[in-house]
Amino acid sequence: MAIAIAAVSAADRKTQDWRDYGGGPDNSKFSPLKQIDKSNVSKLQVAWTYPYGETLFNPIVVRGVVYARGRNGALIAMDIDPVTQRWLF
């Protein structure tokens, strides 16, 4: 699992969350962030990875915390900046 993280302003804070599976109730995989567009998408780099992430699970990001599935079906919560594990269940 690899997740690219973009810095957002305080005004855009509410739009950086990924609270629903697939990014929205319609599973559109859409995020309204404005820092990434056609002119700079090719310059994106992986910010960090979690080596035990489940690739068939869509992480959810709320208020800077990534909730995802880890090794052996475990659920994990990680802070984004700096990357630290909050809990594992």
ROTI-353332 format. One record per atom (N, C-alpha, C, O): residue number from 1; chain; atom name; x, y, z. Coordinates in Angstrom, 2 decimals. Layout:
REM ROTI-353332
- pos	unit	site	u	v	w
- NUM	A	CA	X	Y	Z
...
END
This chain:
REM ROTI-353332
- pos	unit	site	u	v	w
- 1	A	N	0.87	-1.16	0.00
- 1	A	CA	0.00	0.00	0.00
- 1	A	C	0.91	1.22	0.00
- 1	A	O	1.81	1.31	0.83
- 2	A	N	0.69	2.14	-0.88
- 2	A	CA	1.44	3.38	-0.92
- 2	A	C	0.44	4.52	-0.95
- 2	A	O	-0.55	4.47	-1.68
- 3	A	N	0.70	5.54	-0.15
- 3	A	CA	-0.21	6.67	-0.07
- 3	A	C	0.60	7.94	-0.28
- 3	A	O	1.58	8.17	0.43
- 4	A	N	0.20	8.76	-1.23
- 4	A	CA	0.84	10.05	-1.44
- 4	A	C	0.07	11.08	-0.63
- 4	A	O	-1.16	11.14	-0.71
- 5	A	N	0.78	11.88	0.13
- 5	A	CA	0.16	12.87	0.98
- 5	A	C	0.50	14.27	0.46
- 5	A	O	1.67	14.56	0.21
- 6	A	N	-0.50	15.11	0.29
- 6	A	CA	-0.30	16.48	-0.17
- 6	A	C	-0.60	17.43	0.98
- 6	A	O	-1.55	17.22	1.73
- 7	A	N	0.19	18.47	1.12
- 7	A	CA	-0.07	19.49	2.14
- 7	A	C	-1.27	20.32	1.71
- 7	A	O	-1.39	20.67	0.53
- 8	A	N	-2.15	20.62	2.65
- 8	A	CA	-3.33	21.42	2.33
- 8	A	C	-3.45	22.57	3.31
- 8	A	O	-2.98	22.49	4.45
- 9	A	N	-4.08	23.63	2.87
- 9	A	CA	-4.29	24.77	3.74
- 9	A	C	-5.39	24.48	4.74
- 9	A	O	-6.14	23.52	4.57
- 10	A	N	-5.49	25.30	5.77
- 10	A	CA	-6.54	25.12	6.77
- 10	A	C	-7.92	25.23	6.14
- 10	A	O	-8.85	24.55	6.58
- 11	A	N	-8.07	26.07	5.12
- 11	A	CA	-9.35	26.23	4.45
- 11	A	C	-9.76	24.95	3.73
- 11	A	O	-10.95	24.67	3.58
- 12	A	N	-8.78	24.18	3.27
- 12	A	CA	-9.07	22.94	2.56
- 12	A	C	-9.10	21.73	3.49
- 12	A	O	-9.27	20.60	3.02
- 13	A	N	-8.95	21.94	4.79
- 13	A	CA	-8.87	20.85	5.76
- 13	A	C	-10.06	19.90	5.65
- 13	A	O	-9.87	18.68	5.69
- 14	A	N	-11.26	20.42	5.50
- 14	A	CA	-12.44	19.55	5.46
- 14	A	C	-12.50	18.72	4.19
- 14	A	O	-13.17	17.69	4.17
- 15	A	N	-11.81	19.13	3.12
- 15	A	CA	-11.85	18.37	1.87
- 15	A	C	-10.74	17.34	1.77
- 15	A	O	-10.72	16.57	0.81
- 16	A	N	-9.82	17.29	2.73
- 16	A	CA	-8.73	16.31	2.63
- 16	A	C	-9.10	14.97	3.22
- 16	A	O	-8.38	14.00	3.01
- 17	A	N	-10.17	14.88	3.96
- 17	A	CA	-10.58	13.61	4.54
- 17	A	C	-11.12	12.68	3.47
- 17	A	O	-11.69	13.12	2.47
- 18	A	N	-10.94	11.41	3.68
- 18	A	CA	-11.43	10.36	2.79
- 18	A	C	-12.26	9.46	3.69
- 18	A	O	-11.83	8.37	4.05
- 19	A	N	-13.47	9.93	4.05
- 19	A	CA	-14.29	9.30	5.09
- 19	A	C	-15.10	8.10	4.64
- 19	A	O	-15.55	7.32	5.47
- 20	A	N	-15.28	7.93	3.35
- 20	A	CA	-16.10	6.84	2.84
- 20	A	C	-15.27	5.91	1.98
- 20	A	O	-14.28	6.32	1.38
- 21	A	N	-15.68	4.65	1.92
- 21	A	CA	-15.00	3.69	1.06
- 21	A	C	-15.02	4.20	-0.37
- 21	A	O	-16.07	4.56	-0.89
- 22	A	N	-13.87	4.24	-1.00
- 22	A	CA	-13.79	4.71	-2.38
- 22	A	C	-13.85	6.23	-2.51
- 22	A	O	-13.97	6.74	-3.62
- 23	A	N	-13.78	6.96	-1.40
- 23	A	CA	-13.74	8.41	-1.45
- 23	A	C	-15.07	9.11	-1.39
- 23	A	O	-15.11	10.34	-1.31
- 24	A	N	-16.17	8.40	-1.43
- 24	A	CA	-17.48	9.02	-1.35
- 24	A	C	-18.57	7.97	-1.35
- 24	A	O	-18.32	6.81	-1.66
- 25	A	N	-19.78	8.38	-1.00
- 25	A	CA	-20.88	7.43	-0.96
- 25	A	C	-21.14	6.73	-2.29
- 25	A	O	-21.68	5.62	-2.32
- 26	A	N	-20.75	7.38	-3.39
- 26	A	CA	-20.95	6.78	-4.71
- 26	A	C	-19.73	5.98	-5.17
- 26	A	O	-19.71	5.47	-6.29
- 27	A	N	-18.69	5.86	-4.31
- 27	A	CA	-17.47	5.11	-4.62
- 27	A	C	-16.77	5.67	-5.86
- 27	A	O	-16.24	4.91	-6.67
- 28	A	N	-16.77	7.01	-6.00
- 28	A	CA	-16.21	7.64	-7.19
- 28	A	C	-14.69	7.78	-7.17
- 28	A	O	-14.09	8.11	-8.19
- 29	A	N	-14.07	7.53	-6.02
- 29	A	CA	-12.61	7.68	-5.85
- 29	A	C	-12.17	9.10	-6.18
- 29	A	O	-11.09	9.31	-6.74
- 30	A	N	-12.99	10.07	-5.85
- 30	A	CA	-12.73	11.47	-6.13
- 30	A	C	-12.36	12.22	-4.85
- 30	A	O	-12.95	11.98	-3.80
- 31	A	N	-11.41	13.10	-4.95
- 31	A	CA	-11.05	14.00	-3.87
- 31	A	C	-10.94	15.40	-4.46
- 31	A	O	-10.31	15.58	-5.50
- 32	A	N	-11.55	16.40	-3.82
- 32	A	CA	-11.57	17.75	-4.39
- 32	A	C	-10.29	18.55	-4.14
- 32	A	O	-10.32	19.78	-4.27
- 33	A	N	-9.18	17.92	-3.78
- 33	A	CA	-7.95	18.66	-3.54
- 33	A	C	-7.52	19.41	-4.80
- 33	A	O	-7.68	18.91	-5.91
- 34	A	N	-6.99	20.61	-4.61
- 34	A	CA	-6.67	21.46	-5.75
- 34	A	C	-5.17	21.55	-6.04
- 34	A	O	-4.78	22.12	-7.06
- 35	A	N	-4.33	21.00	-5.17
- 35	A	CA	-2.89	21.11	-5.39
- 35	A	C	-2.38	20.19	-6.50
- 35	A	O	-1.32	20.44	-7.06
- 36	A	N	-3.11	19.15	-6.81
- 36	A	CA	-2.69	18.20	-7.83
- 36	A	C	-3.58	18.38	-9.06
- 36	A	O	-4.80	18.32	-8.97
- 37	A	N	-2.93	18.61	-10.20
- 37	A	CA	-3.68	18.76	-11.45
- 37	A	C	-2.86	18.15	-12.59
- 37	A	O	-1.81	17.56	-12.36
- 38	A	N	-3.33	18.29	-13.82
- 38	A	CA	-2.66	17.69	-14.97
- 38	A	C	-1.23	18.19	-15.15
- 38	A	O	-0.38	17.47	-15.67
- 39	A	N	-0.96	19.42	-14.71
- 39	A	CA	0.38	19.97	-14.93
- 39	A	C	1.43	19.43	-13.97
- 39	A	O	2.62	19.52	-14.26
- 40	A	N	1.02	18.88	-12.83
- 40	A	CA	2.02	18.42	-11.87
- 40	A	C	1.85	16.96	-11.41
- 40	A	O	2.64	16.48	-10.60
- 41	A	N	0.84	16.27	-11.91
- 41	A	CA	0.59	14.89	-11.46
- 41	A	C	1.77	13.98	-11.78
- 41	A	O	2.03	13.03	-11.03
- 42	A	N	2.49	14.23	-12.85
- 42	A	CA	3.63	13.39	-13.22
- 42	A	C	4.80	13.55	-12.26
- 42	A	O	5.73	12.74	-12.27
- 43	A	N	4.78	14.59	-11.44
- 43	A	CA	5.87	14.85	-10.49
- 43	A	C	5.61	14.26	-9.11
- 43	A	O	6.46	14.37	-8.23
- 44	A	N	4.46	13.62	-8.91
- 44	A	CA	4.15	13.03	-7.61
- 44	A	C	5.13	11.92	-7.26
- 44	A	O	5.56	11.16	-8.13
- 45	A	N	5.46	11.83	-5.99
- 45	A	CA	6.31	10.77	-5.49
- 45	A	C	5.64	10.15	-4.28
- 45	A	O	4.84	10.80	-3.61
- 46	A	N	5.97	8.91	-3.99
- 46	A	CA	5.43	8.24	-2.82
- 46	A	C	5.99	8.93	-1.59
- 46	A	O	7.20	9.07	-1.44
- 47	A	N	5.09	9.37	-0.69
- 47	A	CA	5.50	10.06	0.53
- 47	A	C	5.92	9.05	1.61
- 47	A	O	6.90	9.27	2.33
- 48	A	N	5.19	7.97	1.70
- 48	A	CA	5.52	6.90	2.64
- 48	A	C	4.71	5.67	2.31
- 48	A	O	3.72	5.74	1.58
- 49	A	N	5.14	4.54	2.84
- 49	A	CA	4.42	3.29	2.63
- 49	A	C	4.29	2.55	3.95
- 49	A	O	5.03	2.80	4.90
- 50	A	N	3.34	1.66	3.99
- 50	A	CA	3.17	0.77	5.14
- 50	A	C	3.38	-0.64	4.59
- 50	A	O	2.55	-1.13	3.83
- 51	A	N	4.48	-1.31	4.97
- 51	A	CA	4.85	-2.57	4.31
- 51	A	C	3.87	-3.71	4.50
- 51	A	O	3.89	-4.67	3.73
- 52	A	N	3.00	-3.64	5.51
- 52	A	CA	2.10	-4.75	5.78
- 52	A	C	0.66	-4.43	5.39
- 52	A	O	-0.27	-5.11	5.83
- 53	A	N	0.48	-3.43	4.57
- 53	A	CA	-0.87	-3.01	4.19
- 53	A	C	-1.57	-4.02	3.30
- 53	A	O	-0.94	-4.71	2.50
- 54	A	N	-2.87	-4.10	3.44
- 54	A	CA	-3.71	-4.97	2.62
- 54	A	C	-4.11	-4.21	1.38
- 54	A	O	-4.76	-3.17	1.47
- 55	A	N	-3.72	-4.69	0.21
- 55	A	CA	-3.96	-3.96	-1.03
- 55	A	C	-5.41	-4.00	-1.49
- 55	A	O	-5.80	-3.19	-2.32
- 56	A	N	-6.21	-4.92	-0.97
- 56	A	CA	-7.60	-4.99	-1.37
- 56	A	C	-8.50	-4.18	-0.43
- 56	A	O	-9.73	-4.31	-0.48
- 57	A	N	-7.90	-3.37	0.39
- 57	A	CA	-8.64	-2.58	1.37
- 57	A	C	-8.39	-1.11	1.09
- 57	A	O	-7.24	-0.70	0.92
- 58	A	N	-9.44	-0.31	1.04
- 58	A	CA	-9.30	1.12	0.79
- 58	A	C	-9.10	1.85	2.12
- 58	A	O	-10.00	1.86	2.95
- 59	A	N	-7.92	2.46	2.33
- 59	A	CA	-7.71	3.21	3.57
- 59	A	C	-8.68	4.37	3.67
- 59	A	O	-9.14	4.90	2.66
- 60	A	N	-8.99	4.76	4.89
- 60	A	CA	-9.84	5.92	5.15
- 60	A	C	-8.99	6.91	5.92
- 60	A	O	-8.29	6.53	6.87
- 61	A	N	-9.02	8.19	5.53
- 61	A	CA	-8.24	9.24	6.19
- 61	A	C	-9.20	10.25	6.79
- 61	A	O	-10.03	10.83	6.09
- 62	A	N	-9.09	10.45	8.11
- 62	A	CA	-9.93	11.43	8.81
- 62	A	C	-9.04	12.21	9.76
- 62	A	O	-8.38	11.64	10.63
- 63	A	N	-9.03	13.54	9.59
- 63	A	CA	-8.26	14.45	10.45
- 63	A	C	-6.80	14.02	10.62
- 63	A	O	-6.27	14.04	11.73
- 64	A	N	-6.17	13.65	9.52
- 64	A	CA	-4.76	13.31	9.55
- 64	A	C	-4.44	11.92	10.07
- 64	A	O	-3.27	11.60	10.28
- 65	A	N	-5.45	11.09	10.27
- 65	A	CA	-5.23	9.72	10.73
- 65	A	C	-5.68	8.76	9.64
- 65	A	O	-6.81	8.85	9.15
- 66	A	N	-4.80	7.83	9.27
- 66	A	CA	-5.11	6.80	8.28
- 66	A	C	-5.61	5.57	9.03
- 66	A	O	-4.93	5.05	9.92
- 67	A	N	-6.79	5.10	8.65
- 67	A	CA	-7.34	3.85	9.20
- 67	A	C	-7.27	2.84	8.06
- 67	A	O	-7.85	3.06	6.99
- 68	A	N	-6.57	1.73	8.28
- 68	A	CA	-6.34	0.78	7.20
- 68	A	C	-6.30	-0.65	7.76
- 68	A	O	-6.41	-0.88	8.96
- 69	A	N	-6.15	-1.57	6.84
- 69	A	CA	-6.03	-2.97	7.21
- 69	A	C	-4.58	-3.37	7.10
- 69	A	O	-3.92	-3.08	6.10
- 70	A	N	-4.07	-4.03	8.11
- 70	A	CA	-2.67	-4.44	8.14
- 70	A	C	-2.50	-5.93	7.99
- 70	A	O	-3.37	-6.64	7.47
- 71	A	N	-1.37	-6.39	8.44
- 71	A	CA	-1.00	-7.81	8.35
- 71	A	C	-2.00	-8.70	9.06
- 71	A	O	-2.48	-8.36	10.14
- 72	A	N	-2.32	-9.84	8.47
- 72	A	CA	-3.22	-10.84	9.05
- 72	A	C	-4.60	-10.28	9.39
- 72	A	O	-5.23	-10.74	10.34
- 73	A	N	-5.07	-9.30	8.62
- 73	A	CA	-6.40	-8.76	8.83
- 73	A	C	-6.51	-7.76	9.97
- 73	A	O	-7.62	-7.36	10.32
- 74	A	N	-5.40	-7.37	10.56
- 74	A	CA	-5.43	-6.40	11.66
- 74	A	C	-5.91	-5.04	11.16
- 74	A	O	-5.70	-4.69	9.99
- 75	A	N	-6.54	-4.28	12.02
- 75	A	CA	-6.90	-2.89	11.72
- 75	A	C	-5.87	-2.00	12.39
- 75	A	O	-5.46	-2.24	13.52
- 76	A	N	-5.45	-0.96	11.67
- 76	A	CA	-4.44	-0.06	12.19
- 76	A	C	-4.89	1.39	12.05
- 76	A	O	-5.70	1.72	11.18
- 77	A	N	-4.36	2.22	12.91
- 77	A	CA	-4.55	3.67	12.81
- 77	A	C	-3.16	4.28	12.85
- 77	A	O	-2.36	3.98	13.75
- 78	A	N	-2.86	5.15	11.88
- 78	A	CA	-1.55	5.78	11.80
- 78	A	C	-1.69	7.28	11.62
- 78	A	O	-2.54	7.74	10.86
- 79	A	N	-0.85	8.04	12.32
- 79	A	CA	-0.76	9.47	12.07
- 79	A	C	-0.01	9.66	10.76
- 79	A	O	0.89	8.88	10.44
- 80	A	N	-0.38	10.70	10.02
- 80	A	CA	0.26	10.95	8.73
- 80	A	C	1.58	11.69	8.88
- 80	A	O	2.55	11.34	8.22
- 81	A	N	1.63	12.69	9.73
- 81	A	CA	2.83	13.52	9.82
- 81	A	C	3.17	13.82	11.26
- 81	A	O	2.46	14.60	11.89
- 82	A	N	4.21	13.25	11.81
- 82	A	CA	5.06	12.21	11.21
- 82	A	C	4.34	10.87	11.24
- 82	A	O	3.42	10.67	12.03
- 83	A	N	4.76	9.95	10.38
- 83	A	CA	4.12	8.64	10.29
- 83	A	C	4.43	7.84	11.55
- 83	A	O	5.56	7.43	11.79
- 84	A	N	3.38	7.63	12.35
- 84	A	CA	3.51	6.83	13.57
- 84	A	C	2.23	6.02	13.75
- 84	A	O	1.13	6.48	13.44
- 85	A	N	2.40	4.81	14.24
- 85	A	CA	1.24	3.95	14.47
- 85	A	C	0.57	4.35	15.78
- 85	A	O	1.24	4.43	16.81
- 86	A	N	-0.73	4.61	15.75
- 86	A	CA	-1.49	4.94	16.96
- 86	A	C	-1.92	3.68	17.68
- 86	A	O	-1.72	3.53	18.88
- 87	A	N	-2.53	2.77	16.91
- 87	A	CA	-2.96	1.51	17.51
- 87	A	C	-3.07	0.44	16.44
- 87	A	O	-3.11	0.73	15.25
- 88	A	N	-3.11	-0.81	16.91
- 88	A	CA	-3.23	-1.99	16.06
- 88	A	C	-4.20	-2.92	16.76
- 88	A	O	-4.05	-3.19	17.95
- 89	A	N	-5.18	-3.41	16.04
- 89	A	CA	-6.16	-4.32	16.65
- 89	A	C	-6.37	-5.51	15.74
- 89	A	O	-7.16	-6.41	16.06
END
